[in-house]
Amino acid sequence: MSQATSWVSHLAANPNTQYPNQGYPKEITDDFGVDLLSVLGPKSNRIPYNQLSQAEVERRLELVDEKLFLTGMRGGKQQMMETFKQFLRHLVDTKALWGVDLPLMNIMPMEGTQRHEIEKCWINYKSQRCLYARHTVQLIFKFDPYSVFNGVGRMTTDLRKIFINDAQHRTIACMIFGIRYMAIQYIVSDDENVDIDQFCACNVDNLPSELYDNYRNRKERAQAYIDSGRPPIREDKFMWDIGQWAQRWNINVSRSGSSEANGPRGISHMPDIYKSARLGFPVMNAAAAVLVEVYPNDPMKSANLVGLCELLSQQDPDWWEVDYRDAEDYALNPMLDDLAKVVKVRFGDYTLSQNSGTYHSSCKEAVNNWWKDKFSTSTNPSGISSEVKVAHATYWVYDEFSGKYPMTVPRNNKGETFGVLKSFTKGYKLWLKQQKV
């Protein structure tokens, strides 16, 4: 049992009697039903929040607006309870938590400061960002009481209101688990400048973690959990799986701009790595095998990786098979081997100054030129991602240079397919033939 799960089970089963209120206030149950029926659905049909797959969590997150810009948020003050209501209405509309079971607790375990009734908590949106709804739902899906830290705020001199200036999102996440008391460090003042000072100190002047550090730390935490016999946190396991994939192919996932990222099999653009992994590790393995086969000593450019994943994910799974023994001893299936040979001929001839960098740049240029020719414009297309350009250009090259094995025409998420000019395929093939004469 993970640390998060054990804390949730303990707190749900053993409410602290010093804090008698637990669950949802009447004004919440009046609007959303007992046990949040209109938000979560029938109790008998719910699945524990920590048992959903990562893919299902991500599907649900896409249902939620990233930001909620609501009337009271445009420079006004309101009770945290009102923000909570507006958040719940959004969840009713999106059904992002429908069928999810959330255990009820009454406090978080972190000690060292006072806890305050949620009804006493306010928020000053003149000194705050809007509510990031998707982030809040993400906190709900990975809720860990052990990691809910104290908030920071300002108590009015009449001691009747406490303005939360750091902890808006974790407070809302706690409230949906029925928590009615929040631990908040505060100063006593009626000066509203304190609100913006506290917010900036906690959220503006801080040093954010880089995406590479997020990957590295989550991967290492997953390994620590595995070593101690505990199941890793869902998001950490995803990073650990990426690490296992990289180790399998001697790929060096590195910090952007580092010498390692630009060295043999180095890669650094984390968003592309995440996109590739979400298409499935069998697909990611197949794409890596092709790139290692064609460019064994080049950096593994992320645009090439995610582009090949985009193309291969739309093919029959037979395309993905790799007979793997180690990173230097593997055999591609006949279809994948044929694709690798075509990529090498068209994009991997070092005598023509081709390399892993020119592969994706020439694919992007090819789709851009096709677009400009088709629509008689001098402007490159907008809204066509790099991976789509690599996937579609690679498809047309394979179709012209071999086509030995049937390949499905790739489409983007709108069902569109983008072409290349014949000079990029037929013309280049003819030019190569002429060089051999």
N, C-alpha and C positions, 0 to 999 in steps of 0.2 A: 504494500500500500504506500502511495507517495505521501510526502509530507503534507501537501495540500489536502489530499483526500482524508488523511487521518485527522487533521485539524477540523475540517468541515464536519466529519462524523462526530467528533468529540463535542464541538460547540453546539451542534444541533441537538445532541442527546443530553447535554448538560448546561442548560441556560444558567447564567449567573443571576441568582435571586436578588442580588443588590440592585439589579436593573430590571424592574418588573415588566416593562412593556416589550412585547415581541410580536413580530408579524406586521400587518399593515394597518395603519390608522383607519378609522371609520370613513373619513373623507376619500380615502383611496378605494376601500372595498365598496362604498356606495357607487363609485363611478366604474370600477373595473371588476367587480364581483369578488366574492370570498375566494381567497387563495389565487387572486388574479386570473379568474376563469377566462375573461375575454382576451387576456394577453397570452396565457400559457396553454389554454385549452383544458379539456377534462383531465382530472388528476389521474384517472386510470389509464390514459393513453400517453402519458409522458415518459420520456427517457431521461435518465440522470444527465445533467449538463456536462459532466466530465467523461461521459461515455460516447459522445459523438465523435465520428472520425474527423480528421483535419480537413478532408475534402468537404464534408457536410458543414463544418463550421465556416469554411470559406464561402460556400454557397449561400449560407444564411447572412454572412456579413455583407455580401453584395446586395442584399435586399434593403439594407439600411442606408439612409442618407449619410454622407460623411459628416456634414454639419447641419445643425438645426438652427436656423435664424428665425426666432419667434418674437412676437410683439414685445414682450417684456425684456427681451435681451438687447434691445436697441438703446442702450444707455440708461436703463432703469434698474430699480432694485426690486427684488421679489424674494419670497420665501423659497428655500430649497425645495420645499414640498410642491410648489407650483412648477418648478423646473422638472421635478420628478413626474408630475402629472402629464406635462407636455411630452416628455420622453415616452411615457407609457402609451399615450395616444398614437405616437408614431409606431410603436411596436404593434399596437392593435392593427393599424393600417397595413403594415408590412408583413405581419405574421412571422417575424424573424425569430421569435422565441416560442412559436406555437409547437406544442408537443414536447417542451423541454421542462424537466423537473428541477426545481430549485429548492434545496433544503432551507429551512428558516433558522436563523440564529438571532441573538440579541446584542452581542458585542463582538468586537475583534480582540484578539489576545494581546496585542501590543500594549504595554503598560508605560507608566512614567509621566502621565499627564491626565488632566480631567476629561471625563466624558460628558457630552452635552446632548440633551434631547434633540431629536431631529427637528421637532416643531420650533425650536429656538434658533435654528440655523437659517441664515439669509445669504444672499449673494448679490454683489454690486457689479452689474454688467458694464458699468462705466469703466471698471478697472479689470475686466475679465475678458477672456475669449468666449465665443459662443459655445454651445454644447456640441462636442464632437460625438455624435450618436454612434457612429460605427466603432469608434475607439471604445466607447462605453460598453457596447455589446461584446466587443473582443475581451474586455476585462471580465465580463460575466462568464464567458465560456472558459476562461482560464483562471477563474476565481480561486485565490489562495489566501485564506485569512492570515497566514503567517507572514505574508508580504504586503499587507495593508498597513501602511505607515500613518502616523498621526498627521492631521491637517494643520494648517497655519491660518490664523485669522485675527480678527479685531473684535473685541467685546465693547459694546457701547457702555457709557458710564452709568446708565440706569440698570445695567446687567440683564437687560431683557432680550437683546439680540446679539448674535455672534455672526459676523460676516466671514465666510470661508473664502480665503484668498489663494489657497493652494489645497486642492483635494476635491474639486468639483466633480470630476469624473469618477473617482473611486468612491465618493460619497453616494452618488446616484447608483453605482453598481452595488454598494452595500445595502441600499434601501430596498432593492428588488429582492434581496435575500432576507428581508424582514427586519433588518437591523435598525433600531430606533435610537441608538446612542453613538455619537461619533467622538473619538478622541481628538482634541484640538488644542494645540498650543496657541496662546493668544496674548495680546496686550490690550489694556483697557484704554480706549480713546474714542472720541467723537470726530476725530480728524480723518476725513475720507482719503486724504493723501496716503495714509498708512496702507490702504487697500492696494493701490497701484505699486507702492514700494515693495510690499510683500510679494505681490504677483511677479514683479520683475526679478526680485532676488531669487525666487524659486524657479521661474520659467523662462526668463529672458537672458539673465546674466550667467546662467549655468552653462556647462560645457557638455553638449549632447554627444552621445556615443555614435561612432561611425557604424555604417552597415556591416563592415567587415568585423568590427569588434562585437557587434550583436551576434553575428554568425559564430565567431570563435568562442565567445563566452557561453552561448547556449549549447554549442557542441560539447564543450568541456563539461558543462554541468550535466548534460545527458550521460556522458561517460562516467562521471562520478556517481550518479544515481545507479547506473547499470552495475558498476563495480561493487556498490553496496547492497545489491540485490533488490533495488527498488525500481519500479517502472518509471522511465523518464517522463517529464512534462511533455504534452503533445507537441508544442511548438519546438521544444528542444530536440525531440526525436526527429523532426523534419530536418533540422540542421545537422544532426548526427548522421542521418542517412546521406545527406549531401557529402559529408566528410568521408563516409565509407565509399561512396562513388568515386570521389577524388583520389582516395588512397588506392583504389582498385586500378586506376589508370595512371598512377604517378603524376596526377595533376596537382599543381601547386596553387591552391586558392589563396590569394595574397591581397595585401592592402593596395588600393588604387595608387598608381604612381610609383610603386616600389620596383626595384630592379628584378625581384622575383616574378612580379606580374608580367614583365616583358621578357622573361627568360623562357627556356624550353618548357612547354606545357603549363605555363603560368596563365592565370585567369583572375580577374579582379572585379568585374562589374556584377555586383551581387544581385541586382534586380533581374538581370538576364539569367543568372544561375537559378534563381527562384522560379522564374517562368518555366525554364527547362524541366526542373524537378517536378513541377505541378503537372506537367504533361506525362509524368510517369517515369520511374527509374529504368524500366526496360527500354523505353524510347531513348532516354538519356544515355544509357550504356551503348546503344547502337550508334547514336550520333558521335559519342566520344571515340568509338572504335574506328569510324570512318576518318575522323580528324587525326587520330594518332597514326593511322595507316598512311594518310596523305602527307601530314606535316609532323613527323615524329619529334622534331627538334625545334619547332616554332612555338611561340606563345599560342595557347588555345583561345583564340579570340571569342569573346562571349557572343558576338553577333552571329558567328558561324555556328556555334553550339546551339543557340536557341532557334536559329533558322533551320538547321537540319532536324531539330526536334519537332518544329512546326510541320515540316514536310513529312517526316516519318510517322508522326502521330496520326496522320490521316491515311496511312497505308495499312494493309493487312498485317496482323501481328507476326506473320512469318518473316517479314522484313527485319524484325528486331533481333533475331536469334544470333548470338555470338558464342562460339565455343571458346570459353575463356579459361586459361590456366594461370597466367599472370600478365602484368602490363606489357610485357615484351613477347609473350607466347600466347597467341590467340588465333582463332580462325573465323573469318567472317562467313556467313552463309552466302550462297552463290549470288543472291540478289543484292545483298549489301556489298559484297566484293565487287560486283559489276558497277554499282554506284560509285564506290571509292575509286575505281579505275577511271571512270569518266571525270570525276572531280579532279583527279590528278592530271589527266591529259589537258583539261580545259583551264584549270585554276592552279595547278601545282607544279608547273615546270620551272624549276629554279634557274635554268639557263635563260629564261625569258623574264627574269626578275619577278617571278610570281611567288607568293608566299601566303601565309594565313591572313595577313593583313589585306593583301590585294584581292583575296577571295571575296570577302564581304563588300569591299568598296566597289569592285567591278559589278557585283550583283545589284547593288543599290543604284549605280550609275545606269545599268542596263534597263531597269524598270523605270527610272526617271526619264531616260531618253524615249522609251516606248510611250510613256504618258504624254510627253511634250509633242511627239509626232502625232499621236492619236487625236489630241485636242488642239493642235496647232497653237501651242503656247510656249513661251520661253521660261515658264515657271515650273519648278519641280512640284510634284504632288504633295499635298499635306494630308496627314492622317493615315499614311501607309507606313507601318512600323518597319524597322530594319529587318526583323526576323521574317516578316511576310515577304519582303523583297528578296532575301536570300533563299527562302523556301521556293518561291515561284520561279525565280531565275534558274535555280538549280534544277527544278523539274523540267523546264523547257530545254535546258542543255542536255539532260539525260535523255529526253525524248528524241533529240536530234542525233546525239552521239552514239546512242545504243538502243534504248527502248526494248532491249531483249526481254525484260520482265515487265508485265503490265504494272503501271503506277497510276494511282488515282490523282486526278488533277487537284492540286491544293486550292483551298478557298479560305478567305479570312472569315472573321466572325460575322460578317454581313453577307456571306455567300458569294463574295466577289473573287474573281481570278484576274491576276495582272500578267501581262505578257512581256516579251522582249522583242527587239527588232531582229529581223532575220540575219542582219550582219553580226549579231552577237552569237548566233548558233551556226546557221548554214555558212555564213560568210567566214567565220573564224575556222570552221572545219575545212573549208576549201583552202584558206590561207595556209593552214598547217600541212595540208596535202602538197601544196606547191613548194613548201620549204624542203620537202623530202626528195624533190625531183633533182 
